Amino acid sequence: MCGRFSLAPQSPKIQAMLEETARIQNNPPVKTGEIFPTNIVPVLRRQDGRLQARAMTWGFPRRDGKGVVFNARVETAPVKPLFRKALRENPVVVPATGFYEWKAIPGRRKKDKYLFRLPGADLVYLAGFAKSLDEGAWKADGVSECFVILTTDANPYMMDYHARMPILLLSEDREAWLNGEKASRFLERDPLELEAELV
């Protein structure tokens, strides 16, 4: 779940993040539009007492070197060796203009694709965490960190489409997540409403 998300460059907030990564990291090859695992995108972290945008690669390299792991289940991430240290020490916020999911239609082989957004919000923020990339094949273009997105059970607005969804943060939640707040804080509140657009 959450194998794609959207990053519209027309958003002034996204544009500001792109400009910051270009300035700090010497114009890394950041992707916009529909985002896939292994793409490089701006991610927010806490640096010198403020939010800073950094270009990072989506996905942790698998230990066997075959592909990446791009999501982590909130139920198991705290105990999995691949995730636990990064989750504890390096939370990040992944900005998006929406995320995608596919819905199976009875009697049809092809699934319908939907874009999910928060009503009235230009951005949605996804809870994630990051780590440094090892030297080698996965470290390129001046980008030295990678991230994954934390997922949970689908809320009532999502469950007709998929059993899982990313943990969603509001703009006012970003500081709390980056300061080490547990994911449970954002899961125990009333579910955030989502609107689904067939694309």
PyMOL commands that set and color helices and strands:
alter all, ss='L'
color gray80, all
select helices_A, chain A and resi 12-25+84-89+171-178+184-187
alter helices_A, ss='H'
color red, helices_A
select strands_A, chain A and resi 5-7+33-35+40-47+50-58+60-61+68-69+71-73+91-96+98-103+112-117+124-132+145-153+164-166+168-169+195-198
alter strands_A, ss='S'
color yellow, strands_A
deselect
rebuild
show_as cartoon
